[in-house]
Amino acid sequence: MNDSIQVISKFALQGLETQALRDAALAAKQTLESGSGAGNDFLGWLHLPSSIDEQQFQAIEESAAQLLSECEYVISIGIGGSYLGGKAVIEALSNHFAAYRTDGGPKVLFAGSNIGEDYLYDMMDLVRGHKFGIIVISKSGTTTEPAIAFRLFKEMLEQQEGKEFASRNIVAITDARRGALRRLAIEEGYATFVIPDDVGGRFSVLTPVGLLPIAVAGFDIRALIKGAVEMEQGGDEQVLDYAIARNALYQQGKKIEILANFTPRLHFLAEWWKQLYGESEGKDHKGIFPASVDFTTDLHSMGQWIQDGERTIFETVLSVGDQQHEVIIPNDDVDLDGLNYIAGKNVDYVNKMAELGTRLAHIDGGVPNLLITIPAVTERYLGQLIYFFEKACGVSGYILGVNPFDQPGVEAYKKNMFALLEKPGHEEATAAIKARLKQ
Ligand code: PA5
């Protein structure tokens, strides 16, 4: 087994990579590494993995141990970059169906990533009468979705278990100095972790933002960081290959990149990846649209479009080497379902043939195919993959000519929402939007 993820881009790069594009990629990498490009005050993630020291690991592990010792559930509250990385890693490593962890540790739940009333109601219903803790994560400390969820669960926890239990089992992860959450944490005496100033939300999974929920869920954050360090120190060729391939395809009119997995546990990794690339590249009316599919499930829904629809797409397949468990397809004497031809094979063998067959079919259908192989879904390889995608995103964004580290477009809906909610300070916008809606 390889001991690293591998990026194989030959199907896409054949005849596509130009010297100009390789030069552009090398220049973009140089811009990133020298900190001379747009958004260079947000490059703290670049050497983050190798800078995490023993003290930081221990602080996170101790905080996780406190939550583990008293809580049946831990609710991780956050949205966007303050949610998706932790969620992606936990989902990738967890048992698919365990309502509780088999080792007796707390189940990690996620709130604050939507404003679904029924979602919040159901979660409150689930934790009612159970001891729970809260990790509240917000860099700005002012984001509405997590703020609402935190207000609800904080009140519930204080009423249910008392203020002392709540203060012991609420951890705030936020900016070092600014924001409502920092003020509240100081006032209430919560344990806190800092999101560094120079690490933006979508690049923050390897800070306490991702590491604390992952540690609480029982996974090995040291192995995760070890994998990330491996990519930080030895992943540049793969980073360049991927950044070049996707930009070459974009320049050829392939405006949509579909990240495809054949492993259900990777669903949320694709959600994290969509935020990373969408928020980093989609600006100045440019940028590849990042989409994702779960195969073979979506071959029975989106498969038709991908095979035969408009030829503006390319596909990046996340291919996993080994599954954690083996399930053998049994022989059946009667064979009414006609499956005996694969009896004795393990399920993943069939999945791998589906994967290969799909890739070949899509290539034949005019969908260029990039392949990223992951030896197995473990902490270490996820760490490699996360850092690889982050660095490739920085390089790719600079090739495209955008600032990959800001997200000005995210504010537009908030302004309207605050105006519609008549938030103090938004009176003019409220009047304007009301007039607009009357037209
Ligand atoms: O990547 C980003 O910056 C965003 O997705 C933010 O993470 C998200 O909006 C949440 O912001 P905050 O952590 O300030 O609550």
Boltz pocket constraint, residues with backbone or C-beta under 6 A from the ligand:
constraints:
  - pocket:
      binder: B
      contacts: [[A, 79], [A, 80], [A, 81], [A, 82], [A, 137], [A, 138], [A, 139], [A, 140], [A, 141], [A, 142], [A, 143], [A, 146], [A, 200], [A, 201], [A, 202], [A, 203], [A, 279], [A, 407]]
      max_distance: 6.0
